Amino acid sequence: MIDNAARERRWCQGNLQHAMVILARGLRGVSRIHLAMGILGYLASPLWLLFLLTFNWMLWFKQNTGLSNITVRNFTPFLHLTGPQHAFLIFVICMTVLFLPKALALVDLALDRRRRRAFGGLAHATVGAVAETAFSALHAPILMLWHSQFVLSALFGRDSQWAPQQRIAARVGWAEAVRRLGLHTFIGLLWGWAVWRLDHRTFWWFVPVMAGMVLSIPLCALTSRAAWGARARELGLFLTPEETRPPLELAGLRSRMADLRAAGQTAPRPRDSGLAAAVLDPYVNALHASLLRENRLNPVHARVLADLGVGGPQVPPLRERLLAEGPEKLLPREKLLVLSDADSLPWLHRQVWLRPAGTLAPWWQAAARQYAR
């Protein structure tokens, strides 16, 4: 959930920037619709939050002033509904919009035997859909707060950094979950207490929203456990056709990986192995340097590289340190600075292979021996 939020933060900023081009000349209508949907996908959360806060304020205002609700023209006069009945009608419409696609998907699955088996059977698919709906209901209020924060940050000019995203099954510790979602839990408890004080009946309607916030910490920590996913797969839940009937490409890949494991060739790559390849391997070195030279021809890329300090006076001392001390002595940004310089890559390649071994760090000597084989 935390890494998904980091991804959402970047996508939120990118989608909101589309507002500057949505009315540009030359765009097709369907392109404008896609851009608008992307923008509203993130604006929906602060609008939902504003809707809830406005309703709470109206409830408080009515109870503390004694004034009745302002009567307005009925938007469905042919139904002759009261205010509460209209509210319930809107609730039914919203639930229909949310759940009808899932129900129709299950009906479609029930009518297709082959696809039904590919998804693990109708019973398993139904249980999976119900479980996914429950998780989504708890996750939605958490995303509402996150998205609202992201939208405000973007509007106030706070740029999101494109940090690397964790895409493997790495569990989230309880301390990390508390640090990232403690505020969500506090807001849920405080908000729920305020609604309970205002009106007990309204509180029970608010429980689905409050529950996601209050349970955000255990929800984040427990759903990050890979064992839960493995157990769900054993039970036949959340299966996709690519899992039950893998295509030839996946089957071939798994067969090849099994052969590599049997030969003992699947050991994790050593640290900085990519840097070693970029410097020592003639093909990788030439390709990397050519791409960097191409970037220098682009004025935008050239300006970005200049802002980073690429090609500046600090690069030669860094590449000398890289050879003399090894990559483990340089900071990540220092290594990136050297690897982003088109002139440094060929220079490093020549120096590593031509300099006497005693003048290089032991790390380079070991790496060169591996490539010499």
Phi and psi in degrees as a GROMACS rama.xvg file:
@    title "Ramachandran Plot"
@    xaxis  label "Phi"
@    yaxis  label "Psi"
@TYPE xy
-68.6344  -43.5753  ILE-2
-69.1073  -32.245  ASP-3
-64.174  -38.2615  ASN-4
-65.7462  -37.5213  ALA-5
-62.8292  -40.2164  ALA-6
-65.6865  -42.5427  ARG-7
-61.7019  -34.5382  GLU-8
-61.8307  -43.1235  ARG-9
-69.4232  -43.9606  ARG-10
-65.918  -33.8581  TRP-11
-61.0316  -48.5066  CYS-12
-61.9901  -43.444  GLN-13
-64.0253  -42.3214  GLY-14
-68.6167  -38.4386  ASN-15
-65.8727  -30.8195  LEU-16
-66.3659  -20.791  GLN-17
-65.3804  -16.6266  HIS-18
-61.6053  -23.6149  ALA-19
-78.8798  -13.794  MET-20
-121.265  -1.52464  VAL-21
-64.7636  -26.8594  ILE-22
-102.681  12.6706  LEU-23
-66.6651  150.624  ALA-24
-72.2259  145.559  ARG-25
96.6807  -11.2393  GLY-26
-79.9  143.073  LEU-27
-75.835  157.305  ARG-28
-59.5969  -40.604  GLY-29
-65.936  -31.9638  VAL-30
-66.9072  -38.8128  SER-31
-65.0227  -37.6079  ARG-32
-64.5046  -43.3012  ILE-33
-62.3661  -42.1104  HIS-34
-63.8467  -43.0182  LEU-35
-63.7399  -40.1298  ALA-36
-64.4432  -39.2972  MET-37
-63.9543  -39.6945  GLY-38
-68.1457  -47.6388  ILE-39
-68.3699  -23.179  LEU-40
-58.9251  -28.8591  GLY-41
-101.058  -30.489  TYR-42
-70.1068  -19.8068  LEU-43
-61.0732  -35.0292  ALA-44
-66.6929  -52.5942  SER-45
-62.7867  -30.0432  PRO-46
-67.9674  -40.0588  LEU-47
-63.7436  -43.9609  TRP-48
-61.1375  -43.3386  LEU-49
-64.3351  -38.4196  LEU-50
-60.1859  -46.6843  PHE-51
-64.7303  -43.926  LEU-52
-65.5311  -37.6997  LEU-53
-64.3123  -41.8986  THR-54
-63.3609  -42.6966  PHE-55
-61.7252  -40.5957  ASN-56
-64.9642  -41.3025  TRP-57
-61.8504  -40.193  MET-58
-65.263  -44.0882  LEU-59
-64.4674  -42.0905  TRP-60
-63.0202  -41.5248  PHE-61
-65.4721  -42.008  LYS-62
-74.4455  -28.5892  GLN-63
-99.0076  -7.03168  ASN-64
-113.232  -21.4999  THR-65
78.0442  2.71287  GLY-66
-81.0257  147.93  LEU-67
-83.8611  166.952  SER-68
-64.7787  145.418  ASN-69
-72.8381  126.689  ILE-70
-79.2588  127.845  THR-71
-123.407  169.084  VAL-72
-66.4746  136.67  ARG-73
-68.704  125.769  ASN-74
-80.7202  -5.54282  PHE-75
-134.275  68.77  THR-76
-62.6438  -25.0147  PRO-77
-73.6883  -14.0997  PHE-78
-92.7377  -21.1426  LEU-79
56.0685  52.1596  HIS-80
-101.785  149.732  LEU-81
-80.3205  174.65  THR-82
-57.9502  -51.8213  GLY-83
-60.4133  -35.5102  PRO-84
-67.9517  -36.2508  GLN-85
-63.9008  -41.4297  HIS-86
-60.9619  -41.0832  ALA-87
-68.1637  -34.3962  PHE-88
-62.5806  -43.6747  LEU-89
-62.9939  -38.6366  ILE-90
-61.3495  -43.9223  PHE-91
-64.4753  -40.4162  VAL-92
-62.6388  -43.4872  ILE-93
-63.4736  -43.9509  CYS-94
-64.7381  -34.9143  MET-95
-65.4277  -44.363  THR-96
-60.562  -36.9476  VAL-97
-76.7002  -41.8584  LEU-98
-100.738  -21.4792  PHE-99
-60.939  -42.5492  LEU-100
-59.8115  -38.668  PRO-101
-65.0561  -44.4391  LYS-102
-63.4492  -42.7188  ALA-103
-65.8067  -35.1963  LEU-104
-63.9369  -39.965  ALA-105
-68.4459  -37.3472  LEU-106
-63.3913  -43.7626  VAL-107
-62.3114  -38.0846  ASP-108
-66.4834  -38.5009  LEU-109
-65.4211  -25.1345  ALA-110
-90.4834  -1.30777  LEU-111
-126.08  102.692  ASP-112
-62.4794  -43.1577  ARG-113
-64.7508  -47.2111  ARG-114
-66.5879  -33.7648  ARG-115
-60.3131  -43.7792  ARG-116
-67.7835  -36.1891  ARG-117
-64.3725  -27.4307  ALA-118
-94.9939  14.209  PHE-119
88.984  8.44738  GLY-120
99.8214  154.681  GLY-121
-64.2806  -40.9446  LEU-122
-62.5506  -46.8531  ALA-123
-64.7961  -40.5883  HIS-124
-64.6393  -37.9198  ALA-125
-66.4253  -45.9785  THR-126
-62.3365  -40.362  VAL-127
-63.0385  -40.1305  GLY-128
-64.6028  -40.5661  ALA-129
-65.256  -43.9916  VAL-130
-64.5804  -40.4982  ALA-131
-64.7023  -37.0301  GLU-132
-65.3884  -41.5352  THR-133
-62.8302  -44.5608  ALA-134
-63.3181  -43.5253  PHE-135
-62.3652  -37.0397  SER-136
-64.7414  -37.626  ALA-137
-76.1371  -32.7308  LEU-138
-76.6561  -28.8932  HIS-139
-59.6373  -47.0944  ALA-140
-63.4271  -32.2971  PRO-141
-65.5527  -45.5683  ILE-142
-64.2441  -32.8416  LEU-143
-59.0511  -46.3668  MET-144
-68.5785  -42.669  LEU-145
-62.1948  -49.15  TRP-146
-62.1736  -39.4017  HIS-147
-61.4962  -41.3099  SER-148
-64.0904  -41.2458  GLN-149
-66.1304  -41.4769  PHE-150
-63.83  -45.2385  VAL-151
-63.5966  -40.6604  LEU-152
-61.6741  -42.8119  SER-153
-66.0483  -40.328  ALA-154
-67.9381  -28.2244  LEU-155
-92.6282  9.38106  PHE-156
82.8969  16.3177  GLY-157
-84.8243  111.744  ARG-158
-75.8568  143.359  ASP-159
-92.8458  131.828  SER-160
-83.1786  139.943  GLN-161
-85.4419  69.4849  TRP-162
-74.774  153.887  ALA-163
-62.3827  140.05  PRO-164
-101.727  136.905  GLN-165
-78.0635  116.083  GLN-166
-113.136  4.40059  ARG-167
-100.65  170.324  ILE-168
-77.8854  79.0242  ALA-169
-105.977  119.71  ALA-170
-70.0772  148.592  ARG-171
-94.369  124.736  VAL-172
-72.084  160.222  GLY-173
-64.288  -37.8929  TRP-174
-63.7255  -41.8755  ALA-175
-65.058  -40.0328  GLU-176
-64.5277  -40.2119  ALA-177
-65.6457  -41.3298  VAL-178
-65.3234  -39.26  ARG-179
-83.8413  -28.0243  ARG-180
-122.787  8.19936  LEU-181
-60.2443  -39.5672  GLY-182
-65.849  -38.4487  LEU-183
-59.6529  -44.243  HIS-184
-63.5843  -43.8506  THR-185
-62.5048  -43.2288  PHE-186
-62.3128  -42.4375  ILE-187
-62.4768  -43.8982  GLY-188
-65.9443  -45.5588  LEU-189
-65.8753  -42.7901  LEU-190
-66.1802  -44.1248  TRP-191
-61.6437  -41.7812  GLY-192
-62.7519  -40.2274  TRP-193
-65.1721  -41.9966  ALA-194
-67.5683  -37.5712  VAL-195
-61.8582  -40.5328  TRP-196
-66.3561  -32.5753  ARG-197
-74.1138  -49.8174  LEU-198
-162.147  121.898  ASP-199
-64.4588  -38.183  HIS-200
-67.418  -40.6291  ARG-201
-64.8734  -32.3872  THR-202
-56.7139  -41.9656  PHE-203
-68.1195  -27.9643  TRP-204
-73.3942  -24.8112  TRP-205
-86.7565  -12.8171  PHE-206
-55.3509  -44.355  VAL-207
-57.9042  -34.6261  PRO-208
-74.9375  -43.7665  VAL-209
-66.9611  -36.2027  MET-210
-60.7894  -42.0187  ALA-211
-60.5144  -40.1788  GLY-212
-69.8317  -45.7638  MET-213
-65.212  -36.8515  VAL-214
-94.6139  12.5446  LEU-215
-62.4492  -38.1842  SER-216
-66.5801  -56.2309  ILE-217
-63.6794  -32.2494  PRO-218
-62.9249  -41.5299  LEU-219
-69.1292  -45.5926  CYS-220
-68.6836  -43.4794  ALA-221
-75.4183  -37.4553  LEU-222
-74.4794  -7.69812  THR-223
-86.7596  -2.64358  SER-224
-77.8367  119.735  ARG-225
-62.8768  -28.5535  ALA-226
-62.5311  -32.2913  ALA-227
-65.5597  -41.7903  TRP-228
-65.3188  -40.4919  GLY-229
-64.3429  -39.7388  ALA-230
-66.5355  -40.4391  ARG-231
-62.4954  -37.4442  ALA-232
-68.3465  -38.3978  ARG-233
-61.5699  -34.4798  GLU-234
-81.9687  -4.9797  LEU-235
82.6389  22.1763  GLY-236
-98.2389  147.742  LEU-237
61.1088  27.9923  PHE-238
-78.4799  150.358  LEU-239
-123.56  159.963  THR-240
-57.669  -30.7528  PRO-241
-67.0853  -20.4778  GLU-242
-88.7462  -44.1129  GLU-243
-78.8371  -33.8828  THR-244
-133.553  75.878  ARG-245
-61.7238  140.661  PRO-246
-66.533  168.112  PRO-247
-59.3162  -35.5454  LEU-248
-63.2922  -45.3179  GLU-249
-68.6466  -39.9381  LEU-250
-62.352  -42.1648  ALA-251
-64.5437  -40.1675  GLY-252
-62.6479  -45.6566  LEU-253
-64.7003  -36.8961  ARG-254
-64.7265  -42.6309  SER-255
-64.9068  -42.2438  ARG-256
-63.9702  -36.3867  MET-257
-64.2667  -40.0044  ALA-258
-64.3842  -40.0541  ASP-259
-66.7126  -39.6034  LEU-260
-63.9655  -40.4503  ARG-261
-63.815  -31.9885  ALA-262
-87.302  0.440066  ALA-263
70.5935  30.9529  GLY-264
-109.913  22.6171  GLN-265
-112.856  23.3778  THR-266
-65.9254  147.86  ALA-267
-59.0281  143.814  PRO-268
-67.8911  139.577  ARG-269
-66.0971  160.797  PRO-270
-62.6815  141.257  ARG-271
63.3036  22.5945  ASP-272
-66.4818  -31.2513  SER-273
-65.3384  -39.4948  GLY-274
-64.6092  -41.6704  LEU-275
-60.8316  -41.4931  ALA-276
-65.1978  -40.7547  ALA-277
-65.4022  -28.7648  ALA-278
-92.8848  -43.8082  VAL-279
-88.5667  -38.3748  LEU-280
-76.5132  119.923  ASP-281
-58.6816  -40.9725  PRO-282
-68.0708  -48.8676  TYR-283
-63.3549  -40.1644  VAL-284
-62.163  -46.4656  ASN-285
-65.4273  -40.3822  ALA-286
-65.4087  -45.1012  LEU-287
-61.8181  -46.1818  HIS-288
-64.1976  -39.0716  ALA-289
-65.8884  -37.837  SER-290
-67.4723  -37.9112  LEU-291
-65.7082  -39.5973  LEU-292
-65.5307  -35.7614  ARG-293
-65.2519  -37.1981  GLU-294
-63.7023  -33.3539  ASN-295
-67.31  -22.0132  ARG-296
-77.1869  -18.0545  LEU-297
-87.7558  121.063  ASN-298
-58.6897  -37.6575  PRO-299
-66.5767  -47.7564  VAL-300
-62.9971  -39.9761  HIS-301
-61.9803  -39.233  ALA-302
-67.633  -39.9037  ARG-303
-63.6613  -44.5342  VAL-304
-62.8001  -39.4525  LEU-305
-65.1321  -39.3978  ALA-306
-63.8241  -32.5517  ASP-307
-76.5242  -13.4904  LEU-308
95.6707  7.98852  GLY-309
-67.3699  131.666  VAL-310
84.5558  0.984163  GLY-311
-83.4853  -179.662  GLY-312
-68.9927  -16.5293  PRO-313
-80.6196  -11.7921  GLN-314
-71.6974  -49.0432  VAL-315
-55.3854  -44.5488  PRO-316
-63.2026  -34.0845  PRO-317
-68.0866  -40.6445  LEU-318
-71.7947  -28.6921  ARG-319
-67.5869  -41.3123  GLU-320
-63.5949  -37.5831  ARG-321
-59.8156  -40.1012  LEU-322
-75.2667  -40.0868  LEU-323
-79.1942  -33.4648  ALA-324
-111.847  -18.5177  GLU-325
93.0339  159.06  GLY-326
-66.3985  -22.6304  PRO-327
-69.0245  -15.0305  GLU-328
-90.0547  -7.29437  LYS-329
-102.982  148.641  LEU-330
-71.9101  155.777  LEU-331
-54.2772  -41.1331  PRO-332
-68.9461  -29.0721  ARG-333
-71.1214  -41.1303  GLU-334
-64.5414  -40.1969  LYS-335
-62.6598  -36.7699  LEU-336
-63.3735  -41.7716  LEU-337
-69.2803  -44.1504  VAL-338
-71.9265  -12.4461  LEU-339
-93.2361  -0.830877  SER-340
-97.2711  117.386  ASP-341
-63.5132  -28.7692  ALA-342
-82.328  -23.4715  ASP-343
-76.9294  -31.8074  SER-344
-63.3494  -51.9744  LEU-345
-63.1398  -35.9427  PRO-346
-63.5649  -45.4287  TRP-347
-63.7996  -39.5957  LEU-348
-59.4765  -45.7582  HIS-349
-66.3073  -43.2378  ARG-350
-66.177  -40.3349  GLN-351
-64.4671  -38.9584  VAL-352
-84.7225  -20.7781  TRP-353
-103.816  -27.8437  LEU-354
-70.181  150.994  ARG-355
-60.1092  143.411  PRO-356
-58.1123  -33.1968  ALA-357
-68.2221  -17.0387  GLY-358
-90.4918  -3.69085  THR-359
-105.998  155.099  LEU-360
-64.2513  148.846  ALA-361
-54.1978  -31.1274  PRO-362
-59.0905  -42.6877  TRP-363
-69.4747  -36.5537  TRP-364
-63.2315  -43.1364  GLN-365
-66.5004  -41.563  ALA-366
-65.7161  -39.2574  ALA-367
-66.4294  -36.5672  ALA-368
-63.1159  -37.9704  ARG-369
-63.151  -42.14  GLN-370
-74.5655  -29.3691  TYR-371
-67.2474  -23.619  ALA-372
